[in-house]
Amino acid sequence: AQSVTQLDSQVPVFEEAPVELRCNYSSSVSVYLFWYVQYPNQGLQLLLKYLSGSTLVKSINGFEAEFNKSQTSFHLRKPSVHISDTAEYFCAVSFNRDDKIIFGKGTRLHILP
Amino acid sequence: NAGVTQTPKFRILKIGQSMTLQCTQDMNHNYMYWYRQDPGMGLKLIYYSVGAGITDKGEVPNGYNVSRSTTEDFPLRLELAAPSQTSVYFCASSYGTEWDRTQSYEQYFGPGTRLTVT
């Protein structure tokens, strides 16, 4: 079965330090890739997406993710985190351009002062 | 635009009771979804709809039913509530066309309904 793996359930990081949240998916078939963010007590919202073209995609608030086909990965990075980045981050994948997307289990980002 | 609204925000049910979770969107989106979120488990798709009158099962449909009589509304019905249905339920919507589904992946989520079954 197709799956999305986020190995880290929680990642603590000091403010202004860099962070990487890892995401791997199960299949090398055609994929669309997404990162969603969930701030405390809110629904999810789309952070960034890869559909085609450049393998490096960026969000408006400084996050970026790189599609690596050979490693079936789509890791999320930010060079310097802020306290406002405290949230849960979900990697999501559409396999074979399906209508549905499959979510990973989420990684909770804790920003330490 | 209010976006996606869900009611109620919280609910406690006794085992065996039934209830309907309401979801409404005012963005004229044709796609709508119901997910449940359990701690450490991510989101699981319960049901989805690609337009009024069309619904389909997701990954975890057992114990739930949906209907989509209008573009705006997508209620989720729980029959015979069980403790395993204790969860946070999210409704989402998106827009897509048959020739370009890529827009449909930008899903807009409601604030959620926290349901406890005891």
Contacts between the chains, C-beta under 8 A, distances in Angstrom:
chain1	res1	chain2	res2	distance
A	4	B	42	8.0
A	6	B	42	8.0
A	9	B	40	6.2
A	32	B	102	7.0
A	32	B	105	6.0
A	34	B	105	6.2
A	41	B	111	7.8
A	42	B	111	6.4
A	43	B	4	7.4
A	43	B	90	5.6
A	43	B	92	7.4
A	43	B	109	3.0
A	43	B	110	5.5
A	43	B	111	5.5
A	43	B	112	5.8
A	44	B	43	7.5
A	44	B	90	7.2
A	44	B	92	7.7
A	44	B	107	7.5
A	44	B	109	4.7
A	45	B	108	7.7
A	45	B	109	6.8
A	46	B	105	7.9
A	46	B	106	5.0
A	46	B	107	7.1
A	49	B	105	6.5
A	49	B	106	7.2
A	51	B	102	5.3
A	51	B	105	7.9
A	90	B	42	6.3
A	90	B	43	7.0
A	94	B	105	6.1
A	97	B	101	6.6
A	99	B	31	7.4
A	99	B	48	7.2
A	99	B	50	6.6
A	99	B	96	7.6
A	99	B	101	6.6
A	99	B	104	6.7
A	100	B	45	5.9
A	100	B	48	6.5
A	100	B	58	6.7
A	101	B	105	6.0
A	101	B	107	7.7
A	103	B	35	8.0
A	103	B	42	4.5
A	103	B	43	4.3
A	103	B	44	7.9
A	104	B	42	5.6
A	105	B	40	6.0
A	105	B	41	5.9
A	105	B	42	4.1
A	106	B	40	7.6
A	106	B	42	5.3
